[in-house]
Amino acid sequence: MRYSKEHKQETHARIVKKASVRLREKGAHGIGVADLMKAAGLTHGGFYAHFASREAMLVEAADRAGAESVAALT
């Protein structure tokens, strides 16, 4: 069964949100793909449908964490 484009975007955003929280809590080395996907309510195997690599996910998570921190300060 194929999911809609919107569903994939929402799932991607949910993963990035969880990753940004973990990044602030534990740093980049504290984020494992399997644990992150479990926290997002997804399976480990679906990760690479959303990201080319763990590093690509970390870049997005860092961008989100930074933007949220700036927003909180303003």
Secondary structure, DSSP 8 states (H G I E B T S, - for coil): ----HHHHHHHHHHHHHHHHHHHHHH-GGG--HHHHHHHTT--GGGGGGT-SSHHHHHHHHHHHHHHHHHHHH-
